[in-house]
Amino acid sequence: MKIPLRFQITEFDCGTVALQNAISYLFDRENVPPELIRAISIYTVNCYDDEGNISEGGTSRETMNKMTRWITEYANRNNFGISCVHLEKGQVDVNAIKKCISEGGCVLLRTFQKDEHFAIITAMDDNFVYLWDSYYLGETYYDNEKQVTIIFNKPFHYNRQVSMKRFLSDSVKDFALGPIDRRECVLFNKKI
């Protein structure tokens, strides 16, 4: 059974929830191994400030890279049908993202929403990128923003529609790819 994609419950767990949502998007609930969800829950939300408090960073780049490797190793050891590829900086290529999406996959993206933030891309066309943003916002939040629309009636697929112009931007505006040296994504596909 497919389940709706989730929202984060703190200010810091967007990486955790984005990873879980990528798995949920690709697989029915009964096919998701609990070990995978346990590892995601344990190893993410790992950024701390100088006093040892969880900081705004949430999930570090290093952890996202390690989680990608862990998921790949887990999938290989346990015959779990998923592949994932971690890309960063200049490797984050729009054509690779489009290819992943066109093959039925999804893309976990480090993007922006005030600060760095994780979301998953589930669809694209020539004009828009459709993504699931785990940070719950009210219906009118983007009313004065022409390049982002909140969608409430697609809980299994996406809740944001972002113009391609915004997405391709090297700015730090909401849902932009951002500056090349700060880009990061993970391409997720089911293996058949």
C-alpha positions as CSV (number, residue, x, y, z in Angstrom):
1,M,0.0,0.0,0.0
2,K,1.3,3.5,-0.9
3,I,1.2,6.0,2.0
4,P,1.2,9.8,1.7
5,L,4.5,11.6,1.9
6,R,5.4,12.9,5.4
7,F,6.1,16.3,6.9
8,Q,8.9,17.0,9.3
9,I,8.2,17.4,12.9
10,T,11.1,19.6,14.0
11,E,13.0,22.5,12.4
12,F,16.0,20.2,11.8
13,D,14.8,16.8,10.4
14,C,14.2,17.7,6.7
15,G,17.1,15.4,5.6
16,T,15.7,12.5,7.6
17,V,12.2,13.0,6.3
18,A,13.4,13.6,2.7
19,L,15.3,10.2,2.8
20,Q,12.2,8.5,4.2
21,N,10.0,10.1,1.7
22,A,12.2,9.0,-1.2
23,I,11.8,5.4,0.0
24,S,8.1,5.9,0.5
25,Y,7.6,7.4,-2.9
26,L,9.3,4.4,-4.6
27,F,8.0,1.5,-2.5
28,D,4.7,0.3,-1.0
29,R,4.8,0.3,2.8
30,E,4.9,-3.5,3.1
31,N,8.1,-3.6,1.0
32,V,10.1,-1.0,3.0
33,P,12.6,-2.8,5.3
34,P,12.5,-1.5,8.9
35,E,16.3,-1.7,9.1
36,L,16.5,1.0,6.4
37,I,14.1,3.4,8.2
38,R,16.0,2.7,11.5
39,A,19.4,3.6,10.0
40,I,18.0,6.8,8.4
41,S,16.5,7.8,11.8
42,I,19.7,7.1,13.7
43,Y,22.3,8.6,11.5
44,T,20.7,11.8,10.2
45,V,20.2,15.1,12.1
46,N,23.8,15.2,13.0
47,C,24.8,18.9,12.9
48,Y,25.7,20.4,16.3
49,D,26.8,23.9,17.4
50,D,29.7,24.6,19.7
51,E,27.6,23.9,22.8
52,G,26.5,20.5,21.6
53,N,23.0,21.5,20.6
54,I,21.5,20.4,17.3
55,S,22.0,23.2,14.9
56,E,20.2,24.6,11.9
57,G,22.4,22.4,9.6
58,G,20.3,19.4,10.4
59,T,21.9,16.7,8.2
60,S,25.4,17.3,7.0
61,R,26.7,16.7,3.5
62,E,29.1,14.0,4.8
63,T,26.2,12.2,6.4
64,M,24.0,12.3,3.2
65,N,27.0,10.9,1.3
66,K,27.5,8.2,3.9
67,M,23.7,7.4,3.9
68,T,23.8,7.0,0.1
69,R,26.7,4.5,0.4
70,W,24.9,2.7,3.4
71,I,21.7,2.4,1.4
72,T,23.6,1.0,-1.6
73,E,25.5,-1.5,0.5
74,Y,22.3,-2.5,2.3
75,A,20.4,-3.0,-1.0
76,N,23.2,-5.1,-2.4
77,R,23.5,-7.3,0.7
78,N,19.8,-7.8,1.1
79,N,18.6,-7.8,-2.5
80,F,16.5,-4.7,-1.9
81,G,15.6,-3.2,-5.3
82,I,17.0,0.4,-5.0
83,S,19.9,2.2,-6.5
84,C,21.1,5.6,-5.3
85,V,23.8,7.9,-6.6
86,H,25.1,10.9,-4.6
87,L,26.1,14.0,-6.7
88,E,27.6,17.3,-5.5
89,K,28.8,20.6,-6.8
90,G,29.3,20.5,-10.6
91,Q,28.1,16.9,-10.8
92,V,24.6,18.0,-10.0
93,D,23.3,18.0,-13.6
94,V,19.8,18.8,-14.7
95,N,19.9,16.2,-17.4
96,A,20.8,13.5,-14.8
97,I,17.9,14.7,-12.7
98,K,15.5,14.6,-15.7
99,K,16.7,11.1,-16.6
100,C,16.2,9.8,-13.1
101,I,12.7,11.2,-13.0
102,S,11.8,10.0,-16.5
103,E,12.8,6.4,-15.4
104,G,10.3,6.6,-12.5
105,G,12.8,7.6,-9.8
106,C,12.9,10.6,-7.5
107,V,15.7,13.0,-6.5
108,L,16.6,14.1,-3.0
109,L,17.8,17.7,-3.4
110,R,19.7,20.0,-1.1
111,T,18.0,23.3,-1.9
112,F,17.0,26.4,0.0
113,Q,14.1,27.6,2.1
114,K,15.5,30.4,4.1
115,D,18.4,28.1,4.9
116,E,19.7,25.0,3.2
117,H,16.9,22.5,3.1
118,F,16.1,19.0,1.7
119,A,13.2,18.2,-0.5
120,I,12.4,15.4,-3.1
121,I,11.7,16.0,-6.8
122,T,9.1,13.6,-8.1
123,A,8.2,15.1,-11.5
124,M,9.4,17.6,-14.1
125,D,8.2,19.0,-17.3
126,D,9.5,21.8,-19.6
127,N,8.1,24.6,-17.4
128,F,8.0,23.2,-13.8
129,V,9.6,21.0,-11.2
130,Y,7.2,19.2,-8.9
131,L,8.6,18.4,-5.5
132,W,7.6,17.3,-2.0
133,D,8.7,19.8,0.6
134,S,8.5,18.3,4.1
135,Y,8.2,21.7,5.8
136,Y,4.5,22.3,6.2
137,L,3.4,25.8,5.2
138,G,0.0,27.4,5.0
139,E,-1.9,27.7,1.7
140,T,-1.1,31.4,1.3
141,Y,2.6,31.3,2.1
142,Y,3.7,31.9,-1.5
143,D,0.8,34.1,-2.6
144,N,3.2,37.0,-3.4
145,E,5.7,34.6,-5.1
146,K,5.1,34.0,-8.8
147,Q,7.6,31.1,-9.1
148,V,6.4,28.8,-6.4
149,T,2.9,27.4,-5.8
150,I,1.7,25.2,-2.9
151,I,-0.3,22.2,-3.9
152,F,-2.5,20.4,-1.4
153,N,-4.2,17.7,-3.4
154,K,-1.2,15.4,-4.4
155,P,-0.2,13.9,-1.0
156,F,1.5,10.9,-2.7
157,H,3.5,12.9,-5.2
158,Y,4.2,16.6,-4.6
159,N,3.2,19.7,-2.7
160,R,5.2,22.4,-4.5
161,Q,5.3,23.5,-8.1
162,V,8.4,25.5,-8.9
163,S,9.1,27.3,-12.1
164,M,12.0,25.9,-14.1
165,K,13.5,29.4,-14.1
166,R,13.7,29.4,-10.3
167,F,14.9,25.8,-10.1
168,L,17.8,26.4,-12.5
169,S,18.8,29.6,-10.7
170,D,22.2,29.8,-8.9
171,S,20.5,32.0,-6.2
172,V,19.7,30.9,-2.7
173,K,15.9,31.5,-3.2
174,D,13.5,28.8,-2.2
175,F,13.8,25.7,-4.3
176,A,16.7,26.9,-6.5
177,L,19.6,24.6,-7.3
178,G,21.8,27.4,-5.9
179,P,25.5,28.1,-6.3
180,I,27.4,25.3,-7.9
181,D,29.7,24.9,-5.0
182,R,26.8,24.2,-2.6
183,R,24.8,21.8,-4.8
184,E,24.0,18.3,-3.7
185,C,21.5,15.6,-4.7
186,V,20.8,11.9,-4.5
187,L,19.3,10.1,-7.5
188,F,17.0,7.2,-6.4
189,N,15.7,4.5,-8.7
190,K,14.0,1.2,-8.2
191,K,16.1,-1.7,-9.6
192,I,14.0,-4.2,-11.5
